[in-house]
């Protein structure tokens, strides 16, 4: 395979998520419509994404490491019905949506908490390569520090987050997403990379 090219399987229903030529998308959808026998219904995400050779695209998540001058860091308490980590504290975070990682961070900070961050004020402070359950797709978590920002955290999406609070890194809440706890500790010690959840 040519270096820099990644192959992955996608269901026709997932084509809207891809940057793909309209002609190619139309061709795949027409083929799927003419061959319904090959369609066995929705498959689990991890099975859809895996190639025959075991290559699985990694999900990219961005996280805001917002630290006030007193050293406290911002965390949000996730809504009880959240699909991921309900009723648990977590960094302000989101998935890249056909955008670069810093653009995603700036968008998520504005949408979720009403914070205004400029690109030149963002720096990468930690990368954590993690996996939840063995069959889940791997995730690459990028933690960015905002050196300066405008605004105070507000509940802009109360269906996702119940409250924002600044915490002392030495006294973080017990119900904190484990990989977020690890990332904060690594940021505090100046380590740029870590891994968690992978089989030994």
N, CA and C of each residue as an Amber inpcrd file, in Angstrom:
protein
   600
   0.8430000  -1.1930000   0.0000000   0.0000000   0.0000000   0.0000000
   0.8810000   1.2460000   0.0000000   0.5110000   2.2600000  -0.7450000
   1.2810000   3.4920000  -0.8190000   1.3340000   4.1730000   0.5400000
   2.4990000   4.6570000   0.9320000   2.6520000   5.2990000   2.2300000
   1.7350000   6.5170000   2.3300000   1.0850000   6.6610000   3.4860000
   0.2180000   7.8090000   3.7030000  -1.2220000   7.5770000   3.3040000
  -1.5510000   6.3560000   2.8260000  -2.9170000   6.0430000   2.4250000
  -3.4980000   5.0590000   3.4260000  -4.7210000   5.3310000   3.9050000
  -5.3730000   4.4210000   4.8360000  -6.6400000   3.8870000   4.1880000
  -6.8240000   2.5730000   4.2490000  -8.0150000   1.9450000   3.7200000
  -8.8960000   1.5100000   4.8750000 -10.2100000   1.6920000   4.7290000
 -11.1490000   1.2730000   5.7650000 -12.4860000   0.9710000   5.1120000
 -13.2880000   0.1160000   5.7700000 -14.6110000  -0.2370000   5.2700000
 -15.6400000   0.7140000   5.8480000 -16.5800000   1.1460000   4.9970000
 -17.6700000   2.0050000   5.4440000 -18.9830000   1.4990000   4.8500000
 -20.0460000   1.5700000   5.6200000 -21.3740000   1.2440000   5.1050000
 -21.8730000   2.4030000   4.2460000 -22.7130000   2.1250000   3.2350000
 -23.2560000   3.2120000   2.4150000 -23.9310000   4.3040000   3.2350000
 -24.5280000   3.9210000   4.3540000 -25.2090000   4.9190000   5.1990000
 -24.2370000   5.8740000   5.8800000 -22.9430000   5.5530000   5.8560000
 -21.9360000   6.3990000   6.4990000 -21.2280000   7.3380000   5.5330000
 -21.5960000   7.3090000   4.2600000 -20.8680000   8.0990000   3.2660000
 -20.9470000   9.5970000   3.5330000 -22.0410000  10.0310000   4.1880000
 -22.1830000  11.4740000   4.4530000 -21.0910000  11.9920000   5.3930000
 -20.4180000  11.0860000   6.1260000 -19.3660000  11.4910000   7.0560000
 -18.0230000  11.7010000   6.3660000 -17.9330000  11.2840000   5.1090000
 -16.6470000  11.2670000   4.4270000 -16.5080000  12.4190000   3.4480000
 -15.2760000  12.8260000   3.2310000 -14.9680000  13.7670000   2.1650000
 -14.7740000  12.9330000   0.9060000 -15.8050000  12.8920000   0.0630000
 -15.8330000  11.9620000  -1.0550000 -16.5140000  12.6480000  -2.2370000
 -16.0860000  12.3210000  -3.4480000 -16.6840000  12.9230000  -4.6410000
 -18.1550000  12.5150000  -4.7520000 -19.0000000  13.4580000  -5.1710000
 -20.4290000  13.1720000  -5.3150000 -20.6690000  12.0040000  -6.2640000
 -19.8810000  11.9380000  -7.3400000 -20.0670000  10.8520000  -8.3090000
 -19.7850000   9.4880000  -7.6740000 -18.7530000   9.4270000  -6.8170000
 -18.4290000   8.1700000  -6.1330000 -19.5280000   7.8010000  -5.1450000
 -19.9900000   8.7840000  -4.3990000 -21.0680000   8.5480000  -3.4350000
 -22.3260000   8.0390000  -4.1350000 -22.6840000   8.6750000  -5.2590000
 -23.8710000   8.2500000  -6.0120000 -23.7140000   6.8230000  -6.5180000
 -22.5270000   6.4940000  -7.0100000 -22.2690000   5.1530000  -7.5350000
 -22.4490000   4.0980000  -6.4430000 -21.8760000   4.3460000  -5.2510000
 -21.9800000   3.3850000  -4.1530000 -23.4320000   3.2290000  -3.7160000
 -24.1600000   4.3340000  -3.6100000 -25.5560000   4.2540000  -3.1780000
 -26.4220000   3.5160000  -4.2030000 -26.1700000   3.7520000  -5.5070000
 -26.9290000   3.0390000  -6.5400000 -26.6440000   1.5430000  -6.4780000
 -25.3810000   1.1870000  -6.2830000 -25.0100000  -0.2280000  -6.1850000
 -25.6970000  -0.8720000  -4.9770000 -25.6830000  -0.1700000  -3.8290000
 -26.3000000  -0.7180000  -2.6150000 -27.8010000  -0.8980000  -2.8050000
 -28.4370000   0.0390000  -3.5180000 -29.8770000  -0.0520000  -3.7460000
 -30.2280000  -1.2330000  -4.6520000 -29.3480000  -1.5430000  -5.6040000
 -29.6150000  -2.6400000  -6.5450000 -29.2630000  -4.0030000  -5.9510000
 -28.4940000  -4.0110000  -4.8760000 -28.0270000  -5.2680000  -4.2890000
 -28.3740000  -5.3470000  -2.8080000 -29.6660000  -5.2810000  -2.4650000
 -30.0500000  -5.2930000  -1.0440000 -29.6590000  -6.5690000  -0.3300000
 -29.4620000  -7.6570000  -1.0870000 -29.1020000  -8.9340000  -0.4370000
 -27.7530000  -8.8550000   0.2400000 -26.9020000  -7.9260000  -0.2160000
 -25.5800000  -7.8100000   0.3940000 -25.6270000  -6.9540000   1.6500000
 -26.7830000  -6.3350000   1.9200000 -26.9170000  -5.4730000   3.0900000
 -27.5420000  -6.2830000   4.2250000 -26.8630000  -6.4630000   5.3040000
 -27.3760000  -7.2590000   6.4170000 -27.7540000  -6.3990000   7.6040000
 -28.0290000  -5.1230000   7.3650000 -28.4070000  -4.2330000   8.4570000
 -27.1880000  -3.6090000   9.0870000 -27.4220000  -2.6560000   9.9980000
 -26.3070000  -1.9440000  10.6320000 -25.4140000  -2.8990000  11.4180000
 -24.1210000  -2.6740000  11.3220000 -23.1600000  -3.4660000  12.0740000
 -22.6120000  -2.6060000  13.2120000 -22.0760000  -3.2350000  14.2500000
 -21.4170000  -2.4450000  15.2930000 -20.3250000  -1.5770000  14.6970000
 -20.1310000  -0.3970000  15.2760000 -19.1710000   0.5560000  14.7150000
 -17.7800000  -0.0450000  14.5890000 -17.3460000  -0.8010000  15.6240000
 -15.9860000  -1.3210000  15.5640000 -15.8210000  -2.3260000  14.4310000
 -16.9080000  -3.0750000  14.0760000 -16.8230000  -4.0300000  12.9780000
 -16.8430000  -3.3020000  11.6440000 -17.6670000  -2.2360000  11.5290000
 -17.7420000  -1.4810000  10.2940000 -16.4110000  -0.8510000   9.9470000
 -15.6960000  -0.3710000  10.9720000 -14.4790000   0.3800000  10.7230000
 -13.2700000  -0.5090000  10.4460000 -13.3350000  -1.7740000  10.8510000
 -12.1650000  -2.6330000  10.7260000 -11.9990000  -3.1240000   9.2910000
 -10.7650000  -3.1450000   8.8280000 -10.4700000  -3.7030000   7.5060000
 -10.2090000  -5.1910000   7.6740000 -10.1780000  -5.9620000   6.5670000
  -9.9110000  -7.4060000   6.6820000  -8.5620000  -7.7060000   7.3240000
  -7.6360000  -6.7620000   7.2660000  -6.3040000  -6.9920000   7.8120000
  -6.1520000  -6.4320000   9.2280000  -7.2480000  -5.9710000   9.8170000
  -7.2110000  -5.5090000  11.1950000  -6.8750000  -4.0460000  11.3820000
  -6.7560000  -3.2690000  10.2950000  -6.4860000  -1.8420000  10.4400000
  -7.7580000  -1.1260000  10.8660000  -7.6980000  -0.3820000  11.9510000
  -8.8690000   0.3240000  12.4670000  -8.5400000   1.8120000  12.5640000
  -9.3390000   2.6720000  11.9400000  -9.1000000   4.1140000  12.0990000
  -9.2440000   4.5190000  13.5630000  -8.3780000   5.3880000  14.0190000
  -8.4470000   5.8850000  15.3840000  -9.3240000   7.1310000  15.4250000
 -10.1690000   7.2190000  16.4360000 -11.0170000   8.3970000  16.6210000
 -10.1830000   9.4890000  17.2740000 -10.2730000  10.7050000  16.7480000
  -9.5120000  11.8250000  17.2810000 -10.4160000  12.6950000  18.1480000
 -10.0270000  12.8510000  19.3950000 -10.7610000  13.7210000  20.3090000
  -9.8700000  14.8580000  20.7880000 -10.4360000  16.0540000  20.8840000
  -9.6780000  17.1960000  21.4030000 -10.2100000  17.5400000  22.7920000
  -9.3180000  18.0020000  23.6530000  -9.6580000  18.3120000  25.0370000
  -9.0280000  19.6480000  25.4140000  -9.7700000  20.4350000  26.1530000
  -9.2760000  21.7330000  26.5970000  -8.7050000  21.6150000  28.0010000
  -7.4140000  21.9320000  28.1260000  -6.7850000  22.0150000  29.4410000
  -6.7310000  23.4970000  29.7890000  -7.7050000  23.9320000  30.5770000
  -7.8210000  25.3530000  30.9190000  -7.3860000  25.5330000  32.3670000
  -6.2670000  26.2100000  32.5620000  -5.6940000  26.3800000  33.8990000
  -5.6560000  27.8550000  34.2730000  -6.2820000  28.1880000  35.3930000
  -6.2720000  29.5730000  35.8720000  -4.9330000  29.8900000  36.5410000
  -4.6530000  31.1730000  36.7660000  -3.3850000  31.5370000  37.4120000
  -3.1630000  30.8760000  38.7660000  -4.2530000  30.5100000  39.4560000
  -4.0950000  29.8540000  40.7620000  -3.8120000  28.3580000  40.6300000
  -3.7080000  27.8560000  39.3890000  -3.3610000  26.4580000  39.1720000
  -4.5460000  25.5230000  39.0330000  -5.7610000  26.0030000  39.2910000
  -6.9260000  25.1350000  39.1660000  -7.2830000  24.9180000  37.6870000
  -7.8740000  23.7450000  37.4090000  -8.1820000  23.3780000  36.0190000
  -9.6880000  23.1580000  35.8570000 -10.1770000  23.4390000  34.6550000
 -11.6110000  23.3720000  34.3730000 -12.0530000  21.9450000  34.0490000
 -13.1450000  21.5210000  34.6990000 -13.7880000  20.2450000  34.3970000
 -15.3000000  20.4560000  34.3420000 -15.9760000  19.6020000  33.5880000
 -17.4270000  19.6650000  33.5030000 -18.0450000  18.3660000  33.9820000
 -19.2000000  18.4630000  34.6440000 -19.9240000  17.2780000  35.1100000
 -20.9030000  16.8630000  34.0140000 -20.6900000  15.7000000  33.4480000
 -21.4860000  15.2470000  32.3130000 -22.9050000  14.8730000  32.7380000
 -23.8220000  15.0640000  31.8080000 -25.2410000  14.8130000  32.0500000
 -25.4670000  13.3380000  32.3820000 -26.4380000  13.0210000  33.2740000
 -26.6570000  11.6140000  33.6640000 -27.0000000  10.6790000  32.5080000
 -27.5980000  11.2130000  31.4350000 -27.9780000  10.3530000  30.3020000
 -26.9380000  10.3440000  29.1870000 -25.7570000  10.8800000  29.4300000
 -24.7270000  10.9140000  28.3980000 -24.3410000   9.5020000  27.9860000
 -24.1180000   9.3290000  26.6770000 -23.6990000   8.0100000  26.1820000
 -22.3240000   7.6500000  26.7170000 -21.4620000   8.6540000  26.9050000
 -20.1230000   8.4180000  27.4320000 -19.9980000   9.0410000  28.8180000
 -19.5420000   8.2600000  29.7770000 -19.2190000   8.7190000  31.1330000
 -20.3280000   9.5550000  31.7700000 -21.5490000   9.0140000  31.8870000
 -22.6250000   9.7800000  32.5240000 -22.3180000  10.0860000  33.9870000
 -22.7540000  11.2720000  34.4280000 -22.5790000  11.7130000  35.8220000
 -21.1210000  11.6560000  36.2700000 -20.2300000  11.9470000  35.3610000
 -18.7930000  11.8870000  35.6300000 -18.1340000  13.1840000  35.1710000
 -17.1120000  13.6230000  35.8840000 -16.3820000  14.8330000  35.5040000
 -15.4180000  14.5210000  34.3560000 -15.2570000  15.5220000  33.4870000
 -14.4260000  15.3260000  32.2980000 -13.9690000  16.7010000  31.8070000
 -12.8850000  16.7070000  31.0670000 -12.4420000  17.9500000  30.4360000
 -13.4390000  18.3500000  29.3480000 -13.4730000  19.6210000  29.0220000
 -14.2520000  20.0650000  27.8650000 -13.6400000  19.3880000  26.6450000
 -14.4700000  18.6790000  25.8630000 -13.9080000  17.8350000  24.7980000
 -14.9030000  17.6740000  23.6590000 -14.3890000  17.1990000  22.5260000
 -15.2420000  16.9160000  21.3790000 -14.4590000  16.1740000  20.3150000
 -15.1630000  15.6940000  19.3070000 -14.5430000  14.9760000  18.1920000
 -14.3780000  15.8960000  16.9970000 -13.3080000  15.7010000  16.2600000
 -13.0780000  16.4770000  15.0420000 -14.1410000  16.1300000  14.0080000
 -14.6850000  17.1470000  13.3570000 -15.7420000  16.9660000  12.3580000
 -15.3160000  17.6430000  11.0570000 -14.5280000  16.9680000  10.2470000
 -14.0210000  17.5360000   8.9950000 -13.3780000  18.8930000   9.2370000
 -12.5180000  18.9690000  10.2320000 -11.8460000  20.2050000  10.6150000
 -10.5350000  19.8300000  11.2810000  -9.6060000  20.7770000  11.3400000
  -8.3620000  20.4710000  12.0390000  -8.5980000  20.5240000  13.5520000
  -7.6710000  19.9550000  14.2990000  -7.8730000  19.7630000  15.7360000
  -8.0210000  21.0820000  16.4920000  -7.2350000  22.0880000  16.1420000
  -7.3260000  23.3610000  16.8700000  -8.6340000  24.0710000  16.5470000
  -9.0660000  24.0010000  15.2920000 -10.3600000  24.5820000  14.9320000
 -11.4800000  23.9030000  15.7170000 -11.3640000  22.5820000  15.8790000
 -12.3490000  21.8380000  16.6570000 -12.3570000  22.3000000  18.1100000
 -11.1800000  22.4520000  18.6900000 -11.0840000  22.9080000  20.0770000
 -11.7390000  24.2690000  20.2650000 -11.4390000  25.1930000  19.3670000
 -11.9930000  26.5490000  19.4600000 -13.5100000  26.5030000  19.3440000
 -14.0130000  25.6970000  18.4030000 -15.4590000  25.5640000  18.2250000
 -16.1230000  24.9580000  19.4540000 -15.5610000  23.8660000  19.9730000
 -16.1540000  23.2020000  21.1320000 -16.1620000  24.1110000  22.3580000
 -15.0820000  24.8610000  22.5680000 -15.0120000  25.7670000  23.7180000
 -16.1040000  26.8310000  23.6370000 -16.3400000  27.3250000  22.4270000
 -17.3850000  28.3380000  22.2390000 -18.7740000  27.7290000  22.4070000
 -19.0000000  26.5640000  21.7690000 -20.3270000  25.9550000  21.7960000
 -20.7000000  25.4210000  23.1700000 -19.7470000  24.7970000  23.8590000
 -20.0620000  24.1440000  25.1260000 -20.0140000  25.0820000  26.3280000
 -19.1110000  26.0600000  26.2910000 -18.9090000  26.8760000  27.4980000
 -18.8670000  28.3790000  27.2410000 -19.0580000  28.8110000  25.9960000
 -19.0470000  30.2460000  25.7190000 -17.6820000  30.8880000  25.8650000
 -16.6220000  30.0950000  25.7410000 -15.2590000  30.6170000  25.8620000
 -14.7170000  30.9620000  24.4780000 -14.0090000  32.0670000  24.3950000
 -13.4430000  32.5140000  23.1240000 -11.9240000  32.3720000  23.1860000
 -11.3910000  31.5310000  22.3000000  -9.9630000  31.2260000  22.2850000
  -9.4320000  31.5190000  20.8890000  -8.2750000  32.1450000  20.8310000
  -7.6230000  32.4340000  19.5570000  -6.5940000  31.3450000  19.2570000
  -6.4560000  31.0220000  17.9840000  -5.5670000  29.9440000  17.5640000
  -4.1380000  30.1290000  18.0760000  -3.6310000  31.3600000  18.0350000
  -2.2400000  31.5940000  18.4360000  -2.0200000  31.4050000  19.9330000
  -3.1130000  31.2820000  20.7090000  -2.9960000  31.1120000  22.1630000
  -3.1110000  29.6490000  22.5900000  -3.1190000  28.7360000  21.6110000
  -3.2980000  27.3060000  21.8950000  -1.9790000  26.5670000  21.7350000
  -1.6860000  25.6760000  22.6930000  -0.5000000  24.8250000  22.5740000
  -0.8440000  23.4040000  22.9940000  -0.2640000  22.4280000  22.3040000
  -0.4640000  21.0210000  22.6360000   0.3450000  20.6850000  23.8890000
  -0.3230000  20.1080000  24.8990000   0.3900000  19.7830000  26.1360000
   0.3920000  18.2890000  26.4610000  -0.4820000  17.5130000  25.8040000
  -0.4410000  16.0720000  26.0590000  -1.2170000  15.3280000  24.9790000
  -0.7260000  14.1180000  24.6670000  -1.4140000  13.1980000  23.7690000
  -1.5690000  11.8740000  24.5110000  -2.7950000  11.3690000  24.5600000
  -3.0250000  10.0850000  25.2250000  -3.6950000   9.1440000  24.2330000
  -3.0560000   7.9990000  24.0000000  -3.5830000   6.9840000  23.0860000
  -4.2780000   5.9520000  23.9530000  -5.6030000   5.9160000  23.8750000
  -6.3310000   5.0830000  24.8320000  -7.4050000   4.2630000  24.1470000
  -7.8280000   3.2340000  24.8550000  -8.8960000   2.3570000  24.3750000
  -9.7250000   1.9770000  25.5930000 -11.0570000   2.0130000  25.4120000
 -11.9430000   1.7140000  26.5310000 -12.0670000   0.2150000  26.7280000
 -12.9800000  -0.3920000  25.9720000 -13.1480000  -1.8340000  26.0310000
 -12.3680000  -2.4600000  24.8760000 -11.9790000  -3.7300000  25.0040000
 -11.1280000  -4.3550000  23.9720000 -11.6590000  -4.2430000  22.5520000
 -12.9850000  -4.2580000  22.3480000 -13.5370000  -4.2150000  21.0020000
 -13.8420000  -2.7950000  20.5380000 -13.6250000  -1.8170000  21.3880000
 -13.8670000  -0.4300000  21.0000000 -12.7480000   0.0790000  20.0910000
 -13.0590000   1.0160000  19.1900000 -11.9870000   1.5850000  18.3610000
 -11.0310000   2.3980000  19.2300000  -9.7580000   2.3960000  18.9090000
  -8.7880000   3.2010000  19.6690000  -9.0840000   4.6870000  19.4970000
  -8.6490000   5.4640000  20.4780000  -8.8600000   6.9070000  20.4460000
  -7.5510000   7.6290000  20.7310000  -7.3460000   8.7060000  20.0180000
  -6.1950000   9.5620000  20.2500000  -6.7240000  10.8540000  20.8660000
  -6.4160000  11.0610000  22.1310000  -6.8870000  12.2520000  22.8340000
  -5.8140000  13.3360000  22.8310000  -6.1230000  14.4680000  22.2220000
  -5.2030000  15.6040000  22.1720000  -5.6350000  16.6250000  23.2190000
  -4.7490000  16.9350000  24.1440000  -5.0330000  17.9370000  25.1800000
  -4.2960000  19.2250000  24.8390000  -5.0670000  20.2930000  24.6750000
  -4.5010000  21.5980000  24.3390000  -4.7040000  22.5670000  25.4980000
  -3.6600000  23.3200000  25.7950000  -3.7620000  24.3960000  26.7740000
  -4.1040000  25.6930000  26.0430000  -5.0160000  26.4530000  26.6130000
  -5.2580000  27.8120000  26.1310000  -4.5140000  28.7480000  27.0790000
  -3.4900000  29.4210000  26.5550000  -2.6960000  30.3100000  27.4100000
  -3.5160000  31.4990000  27.8830000  -4.3740000  32.0150000  27.0230000
  -5.3130000  33.0800000  27.3930000  -6.6500000  32.7820000  26.7280000
  -7.7010000  33.3580000  27.2480000  -9.0380000  33.1820000  26.6880000
  -9.9180000  34.3350000  27.1720000 -11.0640000  34.4710000  26.5300000
 -12.0470000  35.4710000  26.9350000 -13.3170000  34.7690000  27.3950000
 -13.8980000  35.2770000  28.4660000 -15.1500000  34.7360000  28.9740000
 -14.9590000  33.8140000  30.1610000 -16.0640000  33.5810000  30.8560000
 -16.1110000  32.6270000  31.9600000 -16.9900000  31.4550000  31.5140000
 -16.6750000  30.2520000  31.9670000 -17.4550000  29.0850000  31.5250000
 -18.9410000  29.2190000  31.8490000 -19.7700000  29.0150000  30.8330000
 -21.2250000  29.0580000  30.9840000 -21.7970000  27.7360000  30.4820000
 -22.9740000  27.3700000  30.9840000 -23.6430000  26.1550000  30.5320000
 -24.3720000  26.4510000  29.2270000 -23.7170000  26.2180000  28.1270000
 -24.3210000  26.4660000  26.8140000 -25.0640000  25.2370000  26.2940000
 -24.7050000  24.0550000  26.7990000 -25.3630000  22.8090000  26.3760000
 -25.7520000  22.0070000  27.6200000 -26.8070000  22.4600000  28.3270000
 -27.1750000  21.8060000  29.5960000 -27.6280000  20.3660000  29.4480000
 -27.9130000  19.9280000  28.2160000 -28.2640000  18.5290000  28.0030000
 -27.0240000  17.6420000  27.9450000 -25.8390000  18.2620000  27.9440000
 -24.5890000  17.5040000  27.9170000 -23.7650000  17.6960000  29.1920000
 -23.8480000  18.8730000  29.7730000 -23.0170000  19.2020000  30.9450000
 -23.8690000  19.9080000  31.9910000 -23.7900000  19.4500000  33.2390000
 -24.5890000  20.0330000  34.3150000 -23.9210000  21.2350000  34.9760000
 -22.5960000  21.2470000  35.0030000 -21.8930000  22.3900000  35.6040000
 -20.4230000  22.3830000  35.2080000 -19.8250000  23.5660000  35.2430000
 -18.3870000  23.7440000  35.0660000 -17.7960000  24.1500000  36.3960000
 -16.6150000  23.6230000  36.6860000 -15.9680000  23.9690000  37.9460000
 -14.4620000  23.8510000  37.7910000 -13.7300000  24.7660000  38.4240000
 -12.2690000  24.6990000  38.4420000 -11.8320000  23.8870000  39.6640000
 -10.9530000  22.9260000  39.4280000 -10.5010000  22.0070000  40.4750000
  -8.9920000  22.1240000  40.6800000  -8.5840000  21.9300000  41.9380000
  -7.1670000  21.8240000  42.2680000  -6.6660000  20.4770000  41.7400000
  -5.6250000  20.4420000  40.9020000  -5.1250000  19.1590000  40.3800000
  -4.7140000  18.1720000  41.4700000  -4.4320000  18.6710000  42.6640000
  -4.0660000  17.7820000  43.7700000  -5.3010000  17.2530000  44.5040000
  -6.4840000  17.7270000  44.1510000  -7.7150000  17.2960000  44.8260000
  -8.8350000  17.1600000  43.7920000  -8.5960000  16.3570000  42.7780000
  -9.5770000  16.1660000  41.7090000 -10.7460000  15.3070000  42.2060000
 -11.9180000  15.4260000  41.5720000 -13.0760000  14.6340000  42.0200000
 -12.8330000  13.1380000  41.8350000 -13.4420000  12.3420000  42.7070000
 -13.2970000  10.8860000  42.6050000 -13.9010000  10.3670000  41.3060000
 -15.0550000  10.9150000  40.9240000 -15.7530000  10.4510000  39.7250000
 -15.2830000  11.2380000  38.5030000 -14.0040000  11.0630000  38.1800000
 -13.3700000  11.7160000  37.0330000 -13.0290000  10.6500000  35.9930000
 -13.2550000  10.9490000  34.7170000 -12.9030000  10.0100000  33.6560000
 -11.4380000   9.5930000  33.8430000 -11.1590000   8.2890000  33.9140000
  -9.7970000   7.8360000  34.2360000  -8.7030000   8.3810000  33.3170000
  -8.9360000   8.4020000  32.0050000  -7.8670000   8.8840000  31.1290000
  -7.6610000  10.3850000  31.2720000  -8.7100000  11.0990000  31.6890000
  -8.5630000  12.5410000  31.9520000  -7.7040000  12.7590000  33.1860000
  -7.9180000  11.9460000  34.2160000  -7.0920000  12.0350000  35.4330000
  -5.6180000  11.7900000  35.0890000  -5.3820000  10.7470000  34.2810000
  -4.0080000  10.4260000  33.8850000  -3.3960000  11.5740000  33.0900000
  -4.1480000  12.1290000  32.1330000  -3.6280000  13.2150000  31.3080000
  -3.2750000  14.4360000  32.1520000  -4.1160000  14.7790000  33.1160000
  -3.8340000  15.9340000  33.9720000  -2.5480000  15.7080000  34.7630000
  -2.3830000  14.5000000  35.2940000  -1.1600000  14.1920000  36.0370000
   0.0670000  14.3050000  35.1420000  -0.0430000  13.8170000  33.9180000
   1.0940000  13.8820000  32.9910000   1.3940000  15.3220000  32.5860000
   0.3550000  16.1210000  32.3900000   0.5590000  17.5390000  32.0560000
   1.2730000  18.2340000  33.2020000   0.8540000  17.9240000  34.4270000
   1.4760000  18.5360000  35.6070000   2.9560000  18.1790000  35.7070000
   3.3090000  16.9720000  35.2340000   4.7150000  16.5460000  35.3170000
   5.4900000  16.8380000  34.0400000   4.8230000  17.4690000  33.0700000
   5.5060000  17.8700000  31.8450000   5.7230000  16.7610000  30.8370000
   4.9610000  15.6540000  30.9550000   5.0930000  14.5420000  30.0080000
   4.1180000  14.7350000  28.8520000   4.5910000  14.5410000  27.6400000
   3.7860000  14.8510000  26.4630000   2.9080000  13.6900000  25.9920000
   3.2830000  12.4310000  26.3230000   2.5650000  11.2940000  25.7540000
   2.3280000  10.2080000  26.7960000   1.1510000   9.5570000  26.6860000
   0.8580000   8.3950000  27.5390000  -0.1030000   7.4730000  26.8170000
  -0.2480000   6.2590000  27.3620000  -1.1560000   5.2520000  26.8130000
  -1.9200000   4.6230000  27.9650000  -3.1660000   4.2090000  27.6830000
  -3.9220000   3.4980000  28.7050000  -4.9880000   2.6300000  28.0570000
  -5.2920000   1.5030000  28.7080000  -6.3560000   0.6160000  28.2430000
  -5.9120000  -0.4450000  27.2680000  -4.6840000  -0.3820000  26.7970000
  -4.2130000  -1.3700000  25.8250000  -3.8600000  -2.6690000  26.5290000
  -4.1220000  -3.8260000  25.8830000  -3.7480000  -5.0960000  26.5170000
  -2.2330000  -5.1960000  26.6890000  -1.8420000  -5.8460000  27.7510000
  -0.4040000  -5.9840000  28.0430000   0.2710000  -6.8800000  27.0330000
